Amino acid sequence: MAVEIQDRVARILRRNRFQVEDILYLTHEGQRTVFHLQDKREIPTPIPLKTVVSCIPAGDFWSIQKGIVVARRYVISIDGKGLYTMSDGMQFTGRGRNPAEHKRRAEQLRVLPARSIDKDKSLPFGLLDRCKLMDNAPIAFCAIELVFAQDGRGVDFVFRYCNRAMEPVEGLTVEQMVDRSFYEVFPKGDRKWIVPYADVAMNGTTRILNDYSSEVQKNLRISCFQPEPGYCACMIVAVDG
């Protein structure tokens, strides 16, 4: 019977052309289990959620409340109240009866050491060397480092490299940006930028963002990739209209 169930789940993956690694989270909706995928597809199945979970790697997924199972690799942060933020921006509140469980999981998410922003830190030598190739590029380019608050509950990022082409886009000098937190430079900055940048820095994904920046009052096209674990590199173009 167990083999038959595993085969049914495997057929769903093959038929819809996705892997376990593509699953952001699973939800129970009505009489169905829904696979929510990284490519934004939602794949329903009549197989019960508990049964599906039994067929996927236990250590890679967390059941955070009844009817919701999240992929650990796509959890960006867990705050002190057990609020889970996923790499697609979705948020789920975990079970309230066991706050220690959420705290333990938040600790496990720390792929980078929890620390305050180090003003004297420089980029790893290899990355700094590569970034310098962009010094005179005609396109705005920066490398940002993902950092966690001391308690592990918050996420921020720090400008570690900016070329001169960043200045007209951001309206600030390189010296005003480098080694400073985004939310120090822009105290009223929109938290929407955290999710995609953290996803790139933590998971090595690539992103192309087309969005309005209230911080600089411009429409921006931002191409993001991971140059080193824990970092997100961005090429930024201001778009008219």
C-alpha positions in Angstrom: 0.0 0.0 0.0 2.8 2.4 0.9 4.5 1.7 -2.4 1.3 2.4 -4.3 0.9 5.7 -2.5 4.5 6.7 -3.3 3.9 5.8 -6.9 0.8 8.0 -7.0 2.7 11.0 -5.7 5.6 10.3 -8.1 3.1 10.2 -11.0 1.8 13.7 -10.0 5.3 15.0 -10.1 6.1 13.5 -13.5 2.8 14.4 -15.1 3.2 18.1 -14.0 6.9 18.2 -14.6 8.2 19.3 -11.3 10.5 18.0 -8.6 10.1 17.9 -4.8 12.7 20.8 -4.7 10.2 23.0 -6.6 7.6 22.8 -3.8 7.3 26.0 -1.8 4.5 24.7 0.5 1.5 22.4 0.6 -1.9 23.3 1.8 -5.1 21.4 2.5 -8.0 23.1 0.7 -11.5 21.6 0.8 -11.0 17.9 0.0 -7.7 18.4 -1.8 -4.0 18.9 -1.2 -2.5 21.7 -3.2 1.2 21.8 -4.3 2.3 25.5 -4.5 5.4 25.6 -6.7 8.2 28.0 -7.2 7.1 28.8 -10.7 3.7 30.0 -9.2 1.7 27.0 -10.4 -0.8 25.4 -8.0 -1.3 21.6 -8.5 -4.3 20.0 -6.7 -4.5 16.3 -5.8 -7.1 14.3 -4.0 -4.4 12.5 -2.0 -4.6 13.6 1.6 -1.9 16.1 2.8 -0.7 13.7 5.5 -0.2 11.0 2.9 1.7 13.3 0.5 4.0 14.4 3.4 4.8 10.8 4.1 6.3 10.5 0.6 8.6 13.6 0.7 11.8 14.1 2.7 10.8 14.7 6.3 13.8 16.9 7.1 13.1 19.3 4.2 9.5 20.2 5.2 7.9 21.6 8.3 4.3 21.1 9.3 3.6 24.5 10.9 -0.1 24.2 11.5 -3.0 22.0 10.5 -3.3 22.0 6.8 0.0 23.8 6.1 3.4 22.3 5.4 6.2 24.5 4.2 9.5 23.7 2.5 12.3 24.7 4.8 14.6 25.9 2.0 12.1 28.5 1.0 11.4 30.0 4.4 13.0 33.5 4.5 12.4 34.2 8.2 10.4 33.2 11.3 9.6 36.0 13.7 9.1 35.8 17.5 5.4 35.2 17.1 5.8 32.3 14.8 5.1 34.1 11.6 6.7 32.3 8.7 7.6 34.4 5.6 8.2 32.4 2.4 10.3 33.3 -0.6 7.2 34.2 -2.6 6.1 36.7 0.1 3.4 34.4 1.5 3.1 34.4 5.3 1.7 31.8 7.6 1.3 31.8 11.3 2.6 28.7 13.0 1.0 26.9 15.9 0.7 29.1 18.9 1.0 26.4 21.5 4.7 25.7 21.0 6.8 28.9 20.5 10.0 27.0 21.3 9.5 25.0 18.1 9.4 28.2 16.0 12.5 29.6 17.8 14.4 26.4 17.2 13.5 26.5 13.5 14.6 30.1 13.3 18.0 29.1 14.6 18.2 26.4 11.9 17.5 29.0 9.2 20.7 30.9 10.1 22.8 29.8 7.1 24.7 33.0 7.9 25.9 34.0 11.3 23.6 36.3 13.2 25.3 39.6 13.7 25.1 43.3 13.7 26.1 45.2 10.6 29.9 45.2 10.4 31.0 48.6 9.2 34.6 47.4 8.6 33.7 44.2 6.7 34.7 44.0 3.0 33.6 41.6 0.3 35.4 38.2 0.0 38.5 38.8 -2.1 37.3 36.8 -5.1 33.9 38.6 -5.1 35.4 42.0 -4.6 37.8 41.4 -7.5 34.9 40.4 -9.8 32.8 43.4 -8.7 35.6 45.8 -9.6 35.1 44.9 -13.2 31.9 46.8 -12.9 33.5 50.0 -11.7 33.1 51.9 -15.0 30.2 49.9 -16.4 27.4 52.1 -17.8 24.7 50.1 -15.9 24.0 50.4 -12.2 25.4 47.4 -10.3 25.6 46.5 -6.6 26.4 43.5 -4.4 24.4 43.3 -1.2 24.9 41.0 1.8 22.0 39.3 3.6 22.3 39.8 7.4 20.1 38.7 10.3 19.2 40.6 13.5 21.0 39.5 16.6 17.9 37.6 17.8 17.6 35.9 14.4 14.1 37.2 13.9 14.7 39.9 11.4 16.3 40.1 8.0 18.1 43.1 6.4 20.7 43.6 3.8 23.8 45.7 3.5 25.3 47.4 0.4 28.9 45.9 0.1 29.7 47.2 -3.3 28.2 49.9 -5.6 29.6 51.3 -8.8 29.3 54.9 -9.8 26.4 54.2 -12.1 24.3 53.5 -8.9 24.5 57.2 -7.9 22.0 58.7 -10.5 19.6 55.7 -10.0 19.6 55.9 -6.2 20.2 59.6 -5.8 23.0 59.0 -3.4 26.8 58.8 -3.5 28.6 55.4 -3.3 30.0 56.5 0.0 26.5 57.1 1.4 25.5 53.5 0.5 28.5 51.1 0.9 28.6 49.3 4.2 25.2 50.7 5.3 22.0 48.8 5.7 19.3 49.4 3.1 16.9 50.5 5.9 19.5 52.8 7.3 19.9 54.5 3.9 16.1 54.4 3.3 14.4 54.4 6.8 11.0 54.2 5.2 12.0 51.6 2.6 9.4 49.1 1.5 9.9 45.6 3.0 8.9 44.0 -0.3 12.5 44.0 -1.4 13.6 41.7 1.4 11.8 38.6 0.0 13.3 38.4 -3.5 16.8 39.5 -2.4 16.8 37.0 0.5 15.6 34.2 -1.8 18.5 34.9 -4.2 21.1 35.2 -1.4 20.0 32.0 0.4 18.8 29.7 -2.3 20.9 30.7 -5.3 17.9 31.6 -7.5 17.8 34.3 -10.2 15.2 37.0 -10.2 14.1 39.7 -12.6 12.1 42.3 -10.8 10.0 45.0 -12.5 8.6 47.2 -9.8 8.2 50.8 -8.6 10.6 52.0 -6.0 9.0 54.4 -3.6 12.5 55.0 -2.1 13.9 56.6 -5.4 10.5 57.3 -7.0 11.3 55.4 -10.1 10.2 52.3 -12.0 13.1 49.8 -11.8 14.1 46.7 -13.7 16.4 44.7 -11.4 18.2 41.5 -12.5 19.4 39.5 -9.5 21.8 36.6 -9.1 23.8 35.0 -6.3 27.6 35.7 -6.8 28.5 34.0 -3.5 26.3 32.3 -0.8 24.7 35.0 1.3 25.0 37.7 -1.3 22.7 39.1 -4.0 24.2 41.0 -7.0 21.8 43.4 -8.8 22.0 45.1 -12.2 19.5 48.0 -12.1 17.9 50.0 -14.9 15.5 52.9 -14.4 12.5 52.4 -16.7 10.4 55.3 -18.1 6.7 55.2 -17.5 
